[in-house]
Structure formats: structure tokens, C-alpha cells
Amino acid sequence: MNRAVYPLFAIGVLIAGGVSCVLLDPVPELPKLPASAPRIEKELLDPRQGVRHEMPDHFVVPIRRLDPTQTLYWKLFVDWDPDRRDPPIDSDKIDGSPDGLNLIVVTAHLNGAVETTRMHTFEFVVAPDLLDTRISDPNLTDSVQWTYDPTPEMPPFDAAVLEAGEGGADAGDEAGLVPQ
């Protein structure tokens, strides 16, 4: 063999060995993403967030999760008191899956568990892990509240409808409103 071929042969062996090492190395496992907080899409709630004068029989809550493989837990509470730690009136688990959806719509039912003659506060809580009845990492939790008030909604007061002399601002002592 010609001496000039030896260096070329050695370089070829080194290149082949280097390429084979790159091809044979196992793919490193990617680090697991940290848990991310689910987000309740408040503009899509049914009924809308706020004071209700009619008792709903359920709440429709759209939840967006960044990682579709993430498992979530949700609970619906009524008049939750941290001292009593009442159980939720409805709850469930949302399993994650590799081909799962990022937007999940949950229907939380009252199951007839609420009396309609007094005021109530409903709270829907969602998190990757609800450790206790209602407690979770606040950075990984989202919630929404509704209030039920059985008293009828009062129309807004309009002072312009009052006329002078009929109990209006100018009626004064003629109507017996100003002490003598």
C-alpha cells in the first residue's frame, strides 16, 4: 500500500467513528415541563359571573389548559367556610391525554342541594392538584364566583321623575320633611 494512503485511511476511520458515535448515542430525555395553571375563560361562562336573581341548576365553565396531557381537578362549592370545610356539591377529574384538547367545557350541577330562599355564594375551583377540600397552590389554581340573591332585582332610582311639591327636593317643609 502506498504511504500516502495511510493518512487518508486514518482520517476516514476517525470520521466514520465520530459519525457512528453521534448516530448511536441515545436521545436524551427532555425535561418535564412544570405544571401550568389552568385558566377559566370567564367571558364564556354560563351563566355570566356576578349576582343572579334566579337559581341556576348548573354552571357551564370553559377551562383552558396549556398542556393537554395535564390532569386537572375541579370542585363546585356553595357558601364555603374555611372553619367548616364543607365538601363540594359537585366535583370531577379531567384526565390529560397526548391528543387531548386545550379547551375543556365542564358542566357543574347543583343537584338540588341548595335552598332557594336565602342568599348563596358559589365558587368553582380548578387546579392540577386540589390537595384538600379546596386548597391548592395559588399559582396553579383558577376560580370563579357567582352570587345568588333571591330578592327581586330593584329598578334603578330616577330622581328626575319626582316633581317639585310632590316630595321632591323643593317640597321641603310643605311635605312635613323638614323639622321645625
Buried (B, 14 or more C-beta within 10 A) or exposed (E): EEEEEEEEEEEEEEEEEEEEEEEEEEEEEEEEEEBEBBBBBEEBBEEEBEEBEEEBEBBEBBBBBEBBEBBBBBBBBBBBEEEEEBEBBBBEEBEBEEEBEEEBEBEBEBEEEBEEEEEBEBBBBBBBEBEEBBBBEEEBBBBBEBEBEBEEEEEEEEEEEBEEEEEBEEBEEEEEEEEE
